[in-house]
Amino acid sequence: MLKAELFEIVANGENSGVEFKRDDLIPEEEKWVIELFLRKHKAPKITMEKTHA
């Protein structure tokens, strides 16, 4: 894959064939990443609860 192709994929964002994931986050950190994303995009507030031990 060329660097230009990678930049194009990133620029186009997620869709049914592309999903961006980070493998260095623990579940509690994921919660905050999601909340910050929702705030940035002015999405309705949601409650996220821990569902596993």
VENZI-V395387 format. One record per helix or strand of 2 or more residues. SS is the DSSP state (H for helix, E for strand). FROM is the first residue (numbers start at 1). TO is the last residue. If there is no record, write none. Layout:
BEGIN
ss:SS from:FROM to:TO
ss:SS from:FROM to:TO
END
This chain:
BEGIN
ss:H from:3 to:12
ss:H from:27 to:40
END
